[in-house]
Amino acid sequence: MVPFGGWEMPLSYPWGTVAEHRSCREGAVAFDVSHLGTVRIEGAGALAHLQLALSNDLRKISTGRAQYTHLLAEDGSVTDDIIVWWVDDQRFDVMPNASNTSRVMAAIGGHDVTAERAIIAVQGPQARHRLATVSAEAAAVHRFAVAPFVWKGAACLVAGTGYTGEDGLECAVPAEVAEEFWAAVQAAGVTPAGLGARDTLRLEAGLPLHGHELGPGITPLQAGLGWVVGWDKEEFTGRAALVEEKVAGPARRLRGLVAEGRQPLRDGAEVQSNGHMVGVVTSGNFSPMRERGIGLALVEADARLLDGDAITVVQRGREVPANLVRPPLWPVREEE
């Protein structure tokens, strides 16, 4: 157990991070992600309020759907990345990262209902099949859909979302039945997994983590997430700065890295090309599926490097040969 965003979280279970990672890629795992916030926005003006506050355009979706979006600062950098569950006509459950819940509430208002529920993320190619023995209703929800279901008489919500690169579902269940629900999911043959596997899975999938690929000074365009911006909206926080950056072109861009060997890449390491520093590793680790070091890095656009180009990662006084690749890092792209 380790401290994380004000919570005590499991880093791994006795079988270890690599085994948990492979179980997600090949079967199904469950993460307790109750540390994620839930800020409830309700009322007739909820949609218009969120349209002004968040970067993406909720008009792209409708009731019963989920959307990935950003809360931006005025300079266009990412204060937090968020999933919005559009539950019904006048209710939205906004889900920030654990350490940012109070910051998001200060920006958008709403009611913090985090303590009222637990969120169990069941992920992997067998996730739906195994969850169906616990709740057929929950298992039937489509990708990025949101729907209510009832379990043991308790009103629950499920969304077809996740953070692993695999199919899966995230179940929000009342706190009073959470322990029993968790036990039922395990009994259905779903392996518990901790923060270690959650990080290696999202890194293989090329998914950003706040505080690494997103945060102060990093914009959606630099992170390769221009699709998270509702360019057709006339107003939202940070819009003017993003429009200016879009016209000029981002000064740096997020790229994937794959080492030639097994040595894990490290956050903060220099990325060099022909002996010159061209970027910084934002996240690095060992890939249990590729069995190589992998990472994400913000690389200067002026370096004009292409996917497949050789670079060097300099960390702890050592030079690690690697190549630039286009995320995701798993499964391996044919062009590699």
Secondary structure, 3 states (H helix, E strand, C coil): CEEECCEEECCCCCCCHHHHHHHHHHCCEEEECCCCCCEEEECCCHHHHHHHHECCCHHHCCCCEEEEEEEECCCCCEEEEEEEEEEECCEEEEECCHHHHHHHHHHHCCEECHHHEEEEEEECCCHHHHHCCCCHHHHCCCCCEEEEEEECCEEEEEECCCCCCCCEEEEEEEHHHHHHHHHHHHHCCCEECCHHHHHHHHHHCCCCCECCCEECCECCCCCCCHHHCCCCCCCCCCHHHHHHHHHHCCCEEEEEEEECCCCCCCCCCEEEECCEEEEEEEEEEEECCCCEEEEEEEEEHHHCCCCCCEEEEEECCEEEEEEEECCCCCCCCCCC
